[in-house]
C-alpha cells in the first residue's frame, strides 16, 4: 500500500494519532459539560451577557463591549478591538455553564486591563502565529507528498512557533478560569455547592482543550523532526 512520505509508520500513530484522540476526548468533555450545566439555571438568574457586564463594571472596566456571536462555543475576548464575544447560548441563557464561560472570557478582559504579562506575550506572537498557520497546508503537501526537504524544515519552524503560542496560552487560560471561579463566588453569581461544582466542571473541561492543543502542536513538531532525521 502506498503512503505519502512520513505516513503509515509507528511515529505517525504516536505523534499524530494519540494527540488527535486526546483532542477529540477533550472536545467531548467540553460539549458534555456544557450540555449538562447549560440546562441548570443559576440561582442569580442572570444571563451570560449580564454576568459579563456586571463583572466588568465591578472591575471598573468601561471600554469593553459585550457582543453576541452566532458561533457555538465561539466565545472569546478580542483584545485588539476590546470586545467580549459570547455565543448565543451563553449570551442569552441564565445557566451555570453560561455564567461560567462568560466570567472566564471576562477574566481575559481583566488580564488585559491589568497588563497581565502572558496575555501581552500571546498578543505579540499572534501575527507570526497566523502566518505560520496559513503556511502549514502548503508545507505539508509539498514536504510530505513531493518529498521537498526544505519544506519539511520550514514546517518544523512553523510548528515550533505554534508550540510556543500554545505554551503561552496555557497560563493565560488557566489564570482566566481561576479569576472566574473566584469572582463568581465573591459576587454571589453562583452559589456554593452544585453551582460552584458545575462551573468548575465546565471550565476544567475547557482547560483540557488547551492542553490538547499544546500536545497536538508538540506531536506534529516531533513527527516532522522524526521524518527529517530519517532522510
C-alpha positions as CSV (number, residue, x, y, z in Angstrom):
1,X,0.0,0.0,0.0
2,X,1.3,3.5,-0.9
3,X,1.7,6.0,1.9
4,X,2.9,9.6,1.4
5,X,6.3,10.2,2.9
6,X,6.0,10.1,6.7
7,X,2.6,8.4,6.8
8,X,1.9,4.8,7.8
9,X,4.7,4.4,10.4
10,X,4.5,4.0,14.2
11,X,5.8,7.6,14.6
12,X,2.7,8.9,12.9
13,X,0.5,6.9,15.3
14,X,2.4,8.1,18.3
15,X,2.9,11.8,17.4
16,X,-0.3,12.5,15.5
17,X,-2.8,9.7,16.3
18,X,-2.5,9.9,20.1
19,X,-2.8,13.7,20.3
20,X,-5.8,13.5,17.9
21,X,-7.6,11.1,20.2
22,X,-6.8,13.3,23.2
23,X,-8.1,16.3,21.4
24,X,-11.4,14.6,20.5
25,X,-11.8,13.4,24.1
26,X,-11.2,17.0,25.3
27,X,-13.8,18.3,22.9
28,X,-16.3,15.7,24.1
29,X,-15.7,16.7,27.7
30,X,-16.4,20.3,26.9
31,X,-19.5,19.6,24.9
32,X,-20.8,17.2,27.5
33,X,-20.2,19.6,30.4
34,X,-21.8,22.5,28.6
35,X,-24.9,20.5,27.7
36,X,-25.3,19.3,31.3
37,X,-24.8,22.6,33.0
38,X,-26.3,24.6,30.2
39,X,-29.7,23.2,31.4
40,X,-29.2,24.2,35.0
41,X,-30.4,27.7,35.8
42,X,-28.1,29.7,38.1
43,X,-29.7,31.0,41.3
44,X,-28.7,34.5,40.4
45,X,-30.9,34.2,37.3
46,X,-28.7,36.4,35.1
47,X,-27.6,35.6,31.6
48,X,-24.1,35.3,30.4
49,X,-24.2,38.8,28.9
50,X,-25.5,40.3,32.2
51,X,-22.8,38.4,34.1
52,X,-20.0,39.7,31.9
53,X,-21.3,43.3,32.2
54,X,-21.6,43.1,36.0
55,X,-18.1,41.7,36.3
56,X,-16.7,44.4,34.0
57,X,-18.5,47.1,36.0
58,X,-17.2,45.7,39.3
59,X,-13.7,45.7,37.9
60,X,-14.2,49.3,36.7
61,X,-13.6,48.3,33.1
62,X,-15.8,50.6,30.9
63,X,-14.3,50.3,27.5
64,X,-15.1,46.7,26.7
65,X,-18.2,45.9,24.7
66,X,-20.1,42.6,25.3
67,X,-21.4,41.4,21.9
68,X,-23.2,38.3,20.6
69,X,-21.7,35.8,18.1
70,X,-23.5,33.0,16.3
71,X,-20.6,30.5,16.6
72,X,-21.5,27.7,19.0
73,X,-18.9,27.8,21.8
74,X,-17.1,30.6,19.9
75,X,-16.8,32.7,23.0
76,X,-13.6,34.8,23.1
77,X,-12.2,38.1,24.1
78,X,-10.8,40.3,21.3
79,X,-8.1,42.5,23.0
80,X,-7.4,44.5,19.8
81,X,-11.0,45.8,19.5
82,X,-11.8,45.3,23.2
83,X,-14.9,43.2,22.5
84,X,-16.1,40.3,24.5
85,X,-17.8,37.9,22.1
86,X,-20.3,35.5,23.6
87,X,-22.1,32.7,21.7
88,X,-25.9,33.0,21.6
89,X,-26.4,30.1,24.1
90,X,-24.1,31.9,26.6
91,X,-25.3,35.5,25.8
92,X,-29.0,34.9,26.4
93,X,-29.0,32.0,28.9
94,X,-29.1,32.3,32.7
95,X,-27.4,28.9,33.2
96,X,-24.4,27.7,35.3
97,X,-22.5,27.0,32.2
98,X,-23.3,30.4,30.6
99,X,-22.1,32.4,33.6
100,X,-19.0,30.3,33.9
101,X,-18.0,30.8,30.3
102,X,-18.9,34.5,30.4
103,X,-16.8,35.0,33.6
104,X,-13.9,33.2,32.0
105,X,-13.9,35.4,29.0
106,X,-14.3,38.5,31.2
107,X,-11.2,37.2,33.0
108,X,-9.3,37.9,29.8
109,X,-10.6,41.5,29.8
110,X,-9.4,41.9,33.3
111,X,-6.0,40.4,32.4
112,X,-5.8,43.0,29.5
113,X,-6.7,45.9,31.9
114,X,-4.0,44.8,34.3
115,X,-1.4,44.2,31.6
116,X,-1.0,40.5,32.5
117,X,2.4,39.5,31.1
118,X,1.5,36.2,29.5
119,X,-1.5,37.8,27.7
120,X,0.7,40.5,26.4
121,X,3.2,37.9,25.1
122,X,0.4,36.0,23.4
123,X,-0.9,39.1,21.7
124,X,2.6,39.9,20.5
125,X,3.1,36.5,18.9
126,X,-0.4,36.3,17.3
127,X,0.7,37.8,13.9
128,X,3.6,35.4,13.3
129,X,1.4,32.5,14.5
130,X,-1.2,33.4,11.9
131,X,1.4,33.4,9.2
132,X,2.8,30.1,10.3
133,X,-0.8,28.5,10.4
134,X,-1.5,29.8,6.9
135,X,1.7,28.3,5.5
136,X,1.3,24.9,7.0
137,X,-1.1,23.3,4.4
138,X,1.3,24.2,1.6
139,X,4.3,23.0,3.7
140,X,2.6,19.6,4.5
141,X,1.6,19.0,0.9
142,X,5.0,20.0,-0.6
143,X,7.1,18.4,2.1
144,X,5.3,15.1,2.5
145,X,3.8,14.3,-0.9
146,X,6.6,15.7,-3.0
147,X,9.5,15.0,-0.6
148,X,10.8,18.6,-0.6
149,X,13.2,18.6,2.3
150,X,13.3,22.4,2.6
151,X,9.6,22.5,3.2
152,X,9.8,19.9,5.9
153,X,12.4,22.1,7.7
154,X,10.0,25.1,7.2
155,X,7.2,23.0,8.7
156,X,9.4,22.3,11.7
157,X,9.8,26.1,12.3
158,X,6.1,26.7,11.8
159,X,5.1,24.1,14.4
160,X,7.8,25.4,16.7
161,X,6.0,28.8,16.5
162,X,2.6,27.2,17.2
163,X,4.1,25.2,20.1
164,X,5.4,28.4,21.7
165,X,2.0,30.1,21.2
166,X,0.2,27.1,22.8
167,X,2.6,27.1,25.7
168,X,2.0,30.8,26.3
169,X,-1.8,30.2,26.0
170,X,-1.8,27.7,28.9
171,X,-1.2,30.2,31.8
172,X,-3.4,32.8,30.1
173,X,-6.4,30.4,30.0
174,X,-5.7,28.8,33.5
175,X,-5.5,32.3,35.0
176,X,-8.7,33.4,33.4
177,X,-10.5,30.4,34.8
178,X,-9.0,31.0,38.2
179,X,-10.2,34.5,38.2
180,X,-13.7,33.5,37.0
181,X,-14.2,30.9,39.8
182,X,-13.2,33.4,42.5
183,X,-15.2,36.4,41.1
184,X,-18.4,34.3,40.5
185,X,-18.4,33.3,44.2
186,X,-17.4,36.7,45.5
187,X,-20.2,38.5,43.6
188,X,-22.7,35.8,44.5
189,X,-23.5,35.0,40.9
190,X,-23.1,31.3,41.6
191,X,-23.9,29.6,45.0
192,X,-21.7,27.2,46.9
193,X,-22.4,23.5,46.2
194,X,-23.7,22.2,42.9
195,X,-23.4,25.6,41.1
196,X,-19.7,26.0,42.0
197,X,-19.1,22.4,41.1
198,X,-20.8,22.9,37.7
199,X,-18.7,26.0,36.9
200,X,-15.6,24.1,37.9
201,X,-16.6,21.2,35.6
202,X,-17.2,23.4,32.6
203,X,-14.0,25.5,33.0
204,X,-11.8,22.5,33.8
205,X,-13.1,20.7,30.7
206,X,-12.4,23.8,28.6
207,X,-8.9,23.9,30.0
208,X,-8.3,20.4,28.7
209,X,-8.8,21.6,25.1
210,X,-5.8,24.0,25.5
211,X,-3.7,21.2,26.9
212,X,-4.7,19.0,24.0
213,X,-3.8,21.8,21.5
214,X,-0.3,22.0,23.1
215,X,0.1,18.3,22.9
216,X,-1.0,18.3,19.3
217,X,1.5,21.0,18.3
218,X,4.3,19.1,20.2
219,X,3.3,15.9,18.4
220,X,3.4,17.5,15.0
221,X,6.7,19.0,15.7
222,X,8.2,15.7,16.9
223,X,6.7,13.9,13.9
224,X,8.4,16.3,11.4
225,X,11.6,16.1,13.3
226,X,11.5,12.3,13.0
227,X,10.9,12.5,9.3
228,X,13.8,14.9,8.8
229,X,16.1,12.6,10.8
230,X,15.2,9.6,8.7
231,X,16.3,11.3,5.4
